[in-house]
Amino acid sequence: MQSTQIEKKLKEFKKILKHFTKKSLQSPDDVHVLRVKSRELFSLLSKEDAFAKIVKKAISLSNEIRDIDVFFSDYLASLPKRYRKKLQEEIAEKVKEDAREKEIKKLRKYLKNLQIPKSLEQKTKEETPQTPLQIKFPPLEKKKLHKYRITIKKRLYIEKNSSVKDEKKIKILTEMKDALGAINDNYNGLERVHSYGVKEKLYKKIERYTQEENARVYEKIKDSYGVIISLDEYNATHNQKELTKL
């Protein structure tokens, strides 16, 4: 990995931080960019680094905002119209419109007081070659898939920050991350529906639909990559399958 990579990511992080702390910037896209730049920087830092913990907390403070955004922009839109309309009617009076704004204010306050070092040392373990990434899928369970997805994301950032990039491997990891992310978002969306206390009959219908959708995405990503021993072996012996309509 190039010695200047971490300084590049720190510069990008500072830039989005400066823009985000302005009150006019708080859209879902703004939050998304902030999270991406934070995670990219965090992936280069040692867990023992004090600044890594600061960046990790910024990511944690943005989690609820991101979940709210995904629920209303993606999850609701993904539901069949017959369910979506009834759900919107039921939760209209239960949704607190200021919930997101409160989380934004909390995050912005933290970011404004954040102390950023002038420079950062690169973690030494990234200088050693990466071992093959094992691609054995866990079962269709939220916690296990989420943990696996985090592993995929960490490896993806490592590959993207490598001095010699393997674009094919990056594409595979990205497709896996996105598919597993869609499943995780569906789980979170369903939990949020339940938290609004919608009628049991409607909830069961939405639950069944969400489970079927998750099973569809899960089987597709598993069929494409789930039986591969390693990405390195895959690159050498298989033609990559395209994932569409996730």
N, C-alpha and C positions, 0 to 999 in steps of 0.2 A: 504493500500500500504506500502511496506517495506521502512523504512527510508533510506536505502542504494540505492534504485532504481535510484534516481536522480543523485547520484554520479557515478553510473555505466554508465548511459547515457552520462554524462559529459565526462567521460573517453573515451568512444567510439567516441564521437564527436571530442575530442582533437586528437585522433589517426587518424581519416580520414582527419582532417584538416592538420595535419602534412604531410601526404602522398600527399594530393591533391595539396598542394602548390608547390610541385615539378613539374617542367614543363613537365616531361615525363608522368604525370598522368592527362589525360583530356578526356579519352574515354567516350562514353555514359554510360558504366557501372560505371565508376568512379563518374560521375555526379549523377547517380541514387543513389549510396551508400551515397554520401554526402547529398543528399536531404532526404533520409530516416533517416539518423542519426540526421540530423538537425530537422526534423519534430518530431521525437521521443523525443528529448530533449525539443523542444519548447512546446510539449504537457504537459510537467510536470511543466512548468514555469508559474508564474502568469503574466497576461497581463501588470501589473504595474511594473514588474521587468525590470530594464534597460537592462539587458542582453537578455531578451526575445525579445526586439525590435532589438537587434543586430543580433540575430539568425534569426529572421523573415526577415530582410533585406538580409541576405545571401541566404535565400530561394528564395526571390523575384528576386535577381540577377541571380539565376540559372534557372528561369522560361523560358526565351527566348532560352537558350541553350537546355533545355529539349524539348521545342516545335520543334526546328529545328531537333533534333535527332529523335523524334517520327515521324515527317513528312517524313523524308527520309528512316528511317528503318522500320516503321510500316505502315503508311498511304499509301504511294506509293505502297508498296508491297501488300496491301490489295485490291487495285483496279484491276479490270479485265485487263488482258494483253493488250487488244485492246485499252483501255483508257490509261493505264500506259505508253505504248510505245509512243503514240502521245504526252502525257503530258511531258514526259522527253525530247522529241525533242523540244517542245515549250519553256520550261523553261531553257534549257541548257545555253543559252546566257544571261538569266536574273538573274540567281542565282549567288550571290556574294559568292565565295568560302571562303573569309576571314571573313564573317559575324559571324560565330561561333567562330573563333579564337579571334575576337575582344571582344566578350562577355566573353570568357574564361579568357582573360587577365584582364578584368574589375573585374570579380569575384575573380580571384586569388589575385589581388592587394588589394581588400577589406579584404580577408581572412588573408593575410599576416600581415595586420595592426590591426587585430582584437585582442582586449584585453580580455582574458579569466580569470574570477575570479578563485581563488584556490578552492573554494567550493561554493555551492548554497543551499539556503534554499528551502525546499519542500513547495509547496503551500498547505495551510491548507484545502481548500475546497475538496480536494481529499480524505480527511479522513472520509467524510460523505458518507453514502450509495448512490449509483446511482439510480435515478428514472428510471422506464422502458422507453426504447427508443421507441418512436412512429414510426410506419412504414407505413405512409400514403404517397404514392408516389405523387410528383407534376406532372403536365402535361409534355409532351415531348417538353420542351423549354430549351434552353441552360443555361440561367441565373438561372432559378429556379432549374434545375437539378444540376448545379454546386454548388449552395448554399447548396442543400441537401447533395451532395456528401461530402462537407467539414464537415458537421455535422456528417456524417457517419464516416469519417476518424478520427475526434476528439474522437468520442466514441470508435472507434477501438483501438486507442492508450491508452485510459483509461483502456479498458478491458485487453489489453496486459500487462499493467503495474500494474494490480491489484495483490495483494498478493495471492488471491484465483482466479485462472483463470477459466473461463467458456469456454472451447475449442469449444463447439458447437456454442456458441454465437459469438466467434471470427471468426469461419469459415463462418458464415452467413454474418457478417459484411465485411469480406474480399471479399467474392463473390459479394456483393453489390457494394463495393468500386471499384473492378476491372471492373465490368460491366458498372457502371456509368462513370468510367474513360475512357473506350473504346468509349463511346458515346461522351464524351467531346473532346477526341483526334480527333475524326472524324469531329466534328464541327470546331476545330482549323485547321485541315488539309485542309478542304474545304475553309476556310477563307484565308489560305496561297496560295492556288491555285488561288483564285480570285485576290490576291495581285500581283501575277505575270503577270496579264493581259493576260491570255490565251484567245484563240478565244471563242466567246460566245457559239457557238454550242457545242464545246467540254466541256466547263464549265458546261453547262446545263445537259449534260449526266452524268458527274461526280457528280454534285449536286443531281440529281435524284437517282443515285446509293447510294450515302452516306446517303441520307434521308431514303431510304428503309432499308439500313443496320442498321441505328440507330433505326428505328421503330421495326425491328426484335429483336435486343438486348433489347430494352426497354420493349417490350411485354413479353419477356421471363423472365426478372428479376421481372417485375410487377406481372406476373402470379404466380411466385414462392413466392414472399414476399410482394407484394404491398398491399394486403388486410389484412395483419396481424395487429392486434391491437397493440401488443407489442411483443418484442422478448421473454419476460418472459412468456407471455401467449402462444406464439408459441411453446416454449420448452416444455410446459406442455401438450399441446393438439394436436400437429401435428408431423408428420414425415417429416424431412427435405427433400426437393427436391434437386436433384443434378443439377447444372447448367453446361452444356457442350457446347462446340463449340461456345463460345462467341466471 
